[in-house]
């Protein structure tokens, strides 16, 4: 479901008329769109078991989602 949601958001972001609406959007608990997108990104990295080093850089440049 996340893939479809992110695809829809990307389509929305390509339309400049929607940018003002997206920037003022607030969700449950007053969450903003950038915060929601970052949360989705982190959740997807956890699901794919992406490994990061102490500075936050992705380790395993060949297949980061597999830790290789």
N, CA, C and O atoms as a Tinker XYZ file with bonds, in Angstrom:
   272  protein
     1  N      0.820000   -1.200000    0.000000    73     2
     2  CA     0.000000    0.000000    0.000000    64     1     3
     3  C      0.864000    1.264000    0.000000    63     2     4     5
     4  O      0.479000    2.275000   -0.588000    81     3
     5  N      2.023000    1.214000    0.652000    73     3     6
     6  CA     2.895000    2.393000    0.691000    64     5     7
     7  C      3.338000    2.799000   -0.706000    63     6     8     9
     8  O      3.430000    3.990000   -1.004000    81     7
     9  N      3.617000    1.810000   -1.578000    73     7    10
    10  CA     4.067000    2.135000   -2.936000    64     9    11
    11  C      3.010000    2.941000   -3.685000    63    10    12    13
    12  O      3.340000    3.919000   -4.356000    81    11
    13  N      1.755000    2.544000   -3.580000    73    11    14
    14  CA     0.688000    3.264000   -4.252000    64    13    15
    15  C      0.517000    4.667000   -3.665000    63    14    16    17
    16  O      0.310000    5.634000   -4.398000    81    15
    17  N      0.605000    4.765000   -2.351000    73    15    18
    18  CA     0.479000    6.066000   -1.693000    64    17    19
    19  C      1.609000    6.997000   -2.115000    63    18    20    21
    20  O      1.368000    8.160000   -2.437000    81    19
    21  N      2.828000    6.496000   -2.114000    73    19    22
    22  CA     3.957000    7.329000   -2.508000    64    21    23
    23  C      3.863000    7.726000   -3.976000    63    22    24    25
    24  O      4.222000    8.846000   -4.339000    81    23
    25  N      3.384000    6.817000   -4.822000    73    23    26
    26  CA     3.193000    7.143000   -6.233000    64    25    27
    27  C      2.195000    8.272000   -6.418000    63    26    28    29
    28  O      2.413000    9.167000   -7.234000    81    27
    29  N      1.111000    8.237000   -5.674000    73    27    30
    30  CA     0.114000    9.311000   -5.734000    64    29    31
    31  C      0.702000   10.630000   -5.255000    63    30    32    33
    32  O      0.449000   11.677000   -5.851000    81    31
    33  N      1.480000   10.585000   -4.188000    73    31    34
    34  CA     2.098000   11.811000   -3.669000    64    33    35
    35  C      3.085000   12.404000   -4.666000    63    34    36    37
    36  O      3.161000   13.622000   -4.823000    81    35
    37  N      3.841000   11.538000   -5.338000    73    35    38
    38  CA     4.785000   12.019000   -6.358000    64    37    39
    39  C      4.018000   12.700000   -7.482000    63    38    40    41
    40  O      4.410000   13.775000   -7.937000    81    39
    41  N      2.930000   12.085000   -7.932000    73    39    42
    42  CA     2.113000   12.702000   -8.979000    64    41    43
    43  C      1.583000   14.059000   -8.533000    63    42    44    45
    44  O      1.573000   15.008000   -9.318000    81    43
    45  N      1.144000   14.160000   -7.282000    73    43    46
    46  CA     0.662000   15.439000   -6.770000    64    45    47
    47  C      1.767000   16.490000   -6.739000    63    46    48    49
    48  O      1.535000   17.653000   -7.069000    81    47
    49  N      2.961000   16.079000   -6.344000    73    47    50
    50  CA     4.067000   17.026000   -6.200000    64    49    51
    51  C      4.540000   17.565000   -7.552000    63    50    52    53
    52  O      5.152000   18.632000   -7.609000    81    51
    53  N      4.265000   16.844000   -8.633000    73    51    54
    54  CA     4.662000   17.323000   -9.955000    64    53    55
    55  C      3.782000   18.471000  -10.431000    63    54    56    57
    56  O      4.185000   19.225000  -11.317000    81    55
    57  N      2.603000   18.619000   -9.870000    73    55    58
    58  CA     1.685000   19.689000  -10.230000    64    57    59
    59  C      1.926000   20.876000   -9.304000    63    58    60    61
    60  O      1.698000   20.784000   -8.098000    81    59
    61  N      2.386000   21.988000   -9.867000    73    59    62
    62  CA     2.730000   23.148000   -9.034000    64    61    63
    63  C      1.525000   23.760000   -8.332000    63    62    64    65
    64  O      1.684000   24.435000   -7.315000    81    63
    65  N      0.328000   23.537000   -8.855000    73    63    66
    66  CA    -0.868000   24.090000   -8.224000    64    65    67
    67  C     -1.171000   23.397000   -6.899000    63    66    68    69
    68  O     -1.851000   23.971000   -6.048000    81    67
    69  N     -0.685000   22.186000   -6.711000    73    67    70
    70  CA    -0.978000   21.461000   -5.470000    64    69    71
    71  C      0.049000   21.722000   -4.377000    63    70    72    73
    72  O     -0.190000   21.371000   -3.222000    81    71
    73  N      1.173000   22.321000   -4.707000    73    71    74
    74  CA     2.239000   22.530000   -3.726000    64    73    75
    75  C      1.762000   23.346000   -2.526000    63    74    76    77
    76  O      2.115000   23.028000   -1.390000    81    75
    77  N      0.978000   24.377000   -2.755000    73    75    78
    78  CA     0.514000   25.192000   -1.621000    64    77    79
    79  C     -0.416000   24.377000   -0.720000    63    78    80    81
    80  O     -0.395000   24.533000    0.501000    81    79
    81  N     -1.223000   23.516000   -1.319000    73    79    82
    82  CA    -2.128000   22.679000   -0.524000    64    81    83
    83  C     -1.344000   21.650000    0.290000    63    82    84    85
    84  O     -1.650000   21.398000    1.456000    81    83
    85  N     -0.333000   21.063000   -0.341000    73    83    86
    86  CA     0.483000   20.050000    0.344000    64    85    87
    87  C      1.267000   20.690000    1.488000    63    86    88    89
    88  O      1.420000   20.091000    2.553000    81    87
    89  N      1.759000   21.901000    1.267000    73    87    90
    90  CA     2.584000   22.548000    2.302000    64    89    91
    91  C      1.776000   22.933000    3.542000    63    90    92    93
    92  O      2.341000   23.025000    4.632000    81    91
    93  N      0.475000   23.157000    3.403000    73    91    94
    94  CA    -0.331000   23.525000    4.568000    64    93    95
    95  C     -1.129000   22.347000    5.134000    63    94    96    97
    96  O     -1.799000   22.491000    6.156000    81    95
    97  N     -1.061000   21.192000    4.481000    73    95    98
    98  CA    -1.816000   20.022000    4.925000    64    97    99
    99  C     -1.351000   19.588000    6.313000    63    98   100   101
   100  O     -0.157000   19.589000    6.612000    81    99
   101  N     -2.301000   19.222000    7.141000    73    99   102
   102  CA    -2.018000   18.669000    8.467000    64   101   103
   103  C     -2.847000   17.407000    8.609000    63   102   104   105
   104  O     -4.027000   17.378000    8.261000    81   103
   105  N     -2.229000   16.391000    9.113000    73   103   106
   106  CA    -2.914000   15.129000    9.321000    64   105   107
   107  C     -3.256000   14.923000   10.784000    63   106   108   109
   108  O     -3.319000   15.865000   11.575000    81   107
   109  N     -3.472000   13.667000   11.114000    73   107   110
   110  CA    -3.792000   13.310000   12.493000    64   109   111
   111  C     -2.665000   13.780000   13.413000    63   110   112   113
   112  O     -1.490000   13.668000   13.064000    81   111
   113  N     -3.011000   14.290000   14.554000    73   111   114
   114  CA    -2.051000   14.826000   15.535000    64   113   115
   115  C     -1.220000   15.972000   14.964000    63   114   116   117
   116  O     -0.093000   16.202000   15.402000    81   115
   117  N     -1.783000   16.700000   13.973000    73   115   118
   118  CA    -1.143000   17.880000   13.391000    64   117   119
   119  C      0.178000   17.570000   12.684000    63   118   120   121
   120  O      1.062000   18.425000   12.635000    81   119
   121  N      0.323000   16.374000   12.144000    73   119   122
   122  CA     1.539000   15.981000   11.425000    64   121   123
   123  C      1.565000   16.666000   10.055000    63   122   124   125
   124  O      0.537000   16.748000    9.382000    81   123
   125  N      2.736000   17.155000    9.644000    73   123   126
   126  CA     2.874000   17.822000    8.348000    64   125   127
   127  C      3.258000   16.807000    7.274000    63   126   128   129
   128  O      3.666000   15.688000    7.584000    81   127
   129  N      3.124000   17.205000    6.012000    73   127   130
   130  CA     3.452000   16.312000    4.900000    64   129   131
   131  C      4.932000   15.912000    4.907000    63   130   132   133
   132  O      5.227000   14.728000    4.744000    81   131
   133  N      5.878000   16.851000    5.089000    73   131   134
   134  CA     7.281000   16.416000    5.138000    64   133   135
   135  C      7.541000   15.407000    6.264000    63   134   136   137
   136  O      8.304000   14.457000    6.086000    81   135
   137  N      6.911000   15.615000    7.410000    73   135   138
   138  CA     7.075000   14.683000    8.526000    64   137   139
   139  C      6.512000   13.308000    8.159000    63   138   140   141
   140  O      7.122000   12.283000    8.461000    81   139
   141  N      5.358000   13.291000    7.514000    73   139   142
   142  CA     4.751000   12.030000    7.087000    64   141   143
   143  C      5.637000   11.310000    6.082000    63   142   144   145
   144  O      5.823000   10.097000    6.181000    81   143
   145  N      6.184000   12.040000    5.118000    73   143   146
   146  CA     7.050000   11.417000    4.112000    64   145   147
   147  C      8.318000   10.854000    4.739000    63   146   148   149
   148  O      8.765000    9.771000    4.361000    81   147
   149  N      8.903000   11.572000    5.690000    73   147   150
   150  CA    10.088000   11.058000    6.384000    64   149   151
   151  C      9.759000    9.803000    7.180000    63   150   152   153
   152  O     10.553000    8.863000    7.220000    81   151
   153  N      8.598000    9.788000    7.810000    73   151   154
   154  CA     8.184000    8.605000    8.563000    64   153   155
   155  C      7.992000    7.417000    7.633000    63   154   156   157
   156  O      8.427000    6.309000    7.945000    81   155
   157  N      7.344000    7.638000    6.493000    73   155   158
   158  CA     7.172000    6.557000    5.517000    64   157   159
   159  C      8.522000    6.034000    5.028000    63   158   160   161
   160  O      8.706000    4.828000    4.865000    81   159
   161  N      9.463000    6.949000    4.796000    73   159   162
   162  CA    10.806000    6.570000    4.351000    64   161   163
   163  C     11.492000    5.699000    5.407000    63   162   164   165
   164  O     12.046000    4.649000    5.084000    81   163
   165  N     11.453000    6.138000    6.669000    73   163   166
   166  CA    12.087000    5.371000    7.745000    64   165   167
   167  C     11.423000    4.014000    7.930000    63   166   168   169
   168  O     12.105000    3.011000    8.145000    81   167
   169  N     10.095000    3.978000    7.848000    73   167   170
   170  CA     9.385000    2.703000    7.963000    64   169   171
   171  C      9.778000    1.744000    6.848000    63   170   172   173
   172  O      9.959000    0.550000    7.086000    81   171
   173  N      9.911000    2.266000    5.626000    73   171   174
   174  CA    10.301000    1.422000    4.495000    64   173   175
   175  C     11.734000    0.925000    4.652000    63   174   176   177
   176  O     12.029000   -0.225000    4.325000    81   175
   177  N     12.629000    1.783000    5.151000    73   175   178
   178  CA    14.001000    1.340000    5.403000    64   177   179
   179  C     14.034000    0.237000    6.458000    63   178   180   181
   180  O     14.803000   -0.715000    6.331000    81   179
   181  N     13.216000    0.355000    7.488000    73   179   182
   182  CA    13.147000   -0.695000    8.511000    64   181   183
   183  C     12.616000   -1.993000    7.913000    63   182   184   185
   184  O     13.121000   -3.074000    8.216000    81   183
   185  N     11.602000   -1.883000    7.067000    73   183   186
   186  CA    11.028000   -3.069000    6.448000    64   185   187
   187  C     12.038000   -3.768000    5.540000    63   186   188   189
   188  O     12.071000   -4.996000    5.466000    81   187
   189  N     12.864000   -2.971000    4.847000    73   187   190
   190  CA    13.868000   -3.522000    3.945000    64   189   191
   191  C     15.180000   -3.848000    4.650000    63   190   192   193
   192  O     16.106000   -4.360000    4.021000    81   191
   193  N     15.272000   -3.561000    5.937000    73   191   194
   194  CA    16.460000   -3.790000    6.768000    64   193   195
   195  C     17.682000   -3.085000    6.165000    63   194   196   197
   196  O     18.732000   -3.694000    5.961000    81   195
   197  N     17.517000   -1.794000    5.887000    73   195   198
   198  CA    18.623000   -0.978000    5.394000    64   197   199
   199  C     19.560000   -0.701000    6.562000    63   198   200   201
   200  O     19.122000   -0.281000    7.633000    81   199
   201  N     20.838000   -0.937000    6.351000    73   199   202
   202  CA    21.827000   -0.726000    7.410000    64   201   203
   203  C     22.524000    0.614000    7.215000    63   202   204   205
   204  O     22.845000    1.009000    6.094000    81   203
   205  N     22.751000    1.304000    8.331000    73   203   206
   206  CA    23.442000    2.599000    8.311000    64   205   207
   207  C     24.584000    2.576000    9.312000    63   206   208   209
   208  O     24.534000    1.858000   10.311000    81   207
   209  N     25.624000    3.377000    9.033000    73   207   210
   210  CA    26.741000    3.462000    9.967000    64   209   211
   211  C     26.446000    4.530000   11.016000    63   210   212   213
   212  O     25.352000    5.093000   11.039000    81   211
   213  N     27.413000    4.808000   11.879000    73   211   214
   214  CA    27.208000    5.743000   12.991000    64   213   215
   215  C     26.866000    7.162000   12.519000    63   214   216   217
   216  O     26.169000    7.895000   13.220000    81   215
   217  N     27.353000    7.551000   11.335000    73   215   218
   218  CA    27.063000    8.895000   10.832000    64   217   219
   219  C     25.757000    8.959000   10.042000    63   218   220   221
   220  O     25.359000   10.035000    9.595000    81   219
   221  N     25.089000    7.818000    9.867000    73   219   222
   222  CA    23.808000    7.795000    9.174000    64   221   223
   223  C     23.895000    7.435000    7.708000    63   222   224   225
   224  O     22.871000    7.373000    7.027000    81   223
   225  N     25.115000    7.192000    7.198000    73   223   226
   226  CA    25.275000    6.826000    5.791000    64   225   227
   227  C     24.868000    5.366000    5.584000    63   226   228   229
   228  O     25.092000    4.517000    6.446000    81   227
   229  N     24.270000    5.093000    4.433000    73   227   230
   230  CA    23.857000    3.730000    4.107000    64   229   231
   231  C     25.105000    2.894000    3.849000    63   230   232   233
   232  O     25.981000    3.285000    3.078000    81   231
   233  N     25.171000    1.750000    4.500000    73   231   234
   234  CA    26.273000    0.823000    4.240000    64   233   235
   235  C     25.793000   -0.217000    3.242000    63   234   236   237
   236  O     24.597000   -0.501000    3.163000    81   235
   237  N     26.712000   -0.782000    2.487000    73   235   238
   238  CA    26.338000   -1.756000    1.475000    64   237   239
   239  C     25.794000   -1.049000    0.243000    63   238   240   241
   240  O     24.588000   -1.069000   -0.001000    81   239
   241  N     26.663000   -0.431000   -0.525000    73   239   242
   242  CA    26.234000    0.377000   -1.653000    64   241   243
   243  C     25.678000   -0.447000   -2.817000    63   242   244   245
   244  O     24.913000    0.086000   -3.621000    81   243
   245  N     26.037000   -1.725000   -2.932000    73   243   246
   246  CA    25.539000   -2.520000   -4.047000    64   245   247
   247  C     24.051000   -2.819000   -3.899000    63   246   248   249
   248  O     23.264000   -2.567000   -4.811000    81   247
   249  N     23.682000   -3.349000   -2.762000    73   247   250
   250  CA    22.283000   -3.664000   -2.484000    64   249   251
   251  C     21.968000   -3.207000   -1.061000    63   250   252   253
   252  O     21.868000   -4.035000   -0.157000    81   251
   253  N     21.810000   -1.887000   -0.851000    73   251   254
   254  CA    21.630000   -1.386000    0.518000    64   253   255
   255  C     20.436000   -1.996000    1.244000    63   254   256   257
   256  O     20.479000   -2.182000    2.460000    81   255
   257  N     19.369000   -2.308000    0.504000    73   255   258
   258  CA    18.206000   -2.869000    1.177000    64   257   259
   259  C     18.442000   -4.285000    1.663000    63   258   260   261
   260  O     17.654000   -4.811000    2.451000    81   259
   261  N     19.542000   -4.923000    1.193000    73   259   262
   262  CA    19.878000   -6.264000    1.656000    64   261   263
   263  C     21.131000   -6.275000    2.525000    63   262   264   265
   264  O     21.577000   -7.334000    2.965000    81   263
   265  N     21.697000   -5.096000    2.772000    73   263   266
   266  CA    22.866000   -4.988000    3.636000    64   265   267
   267  C     24.132000   -5.538000    2.980000    63   266   268   269
   268  O     25.083000   -5.892000    3.677000    81   267
   269  N     24.155000   -5.612000    1.640000    73   267   270
   270  CA    25.336000   -6.146000    0.940000    64   269   271
   271  C     26.201000   -5.029000    0.417000    63   270   272
   272  O     27.236000   -5.287000   -0.197000    81   271
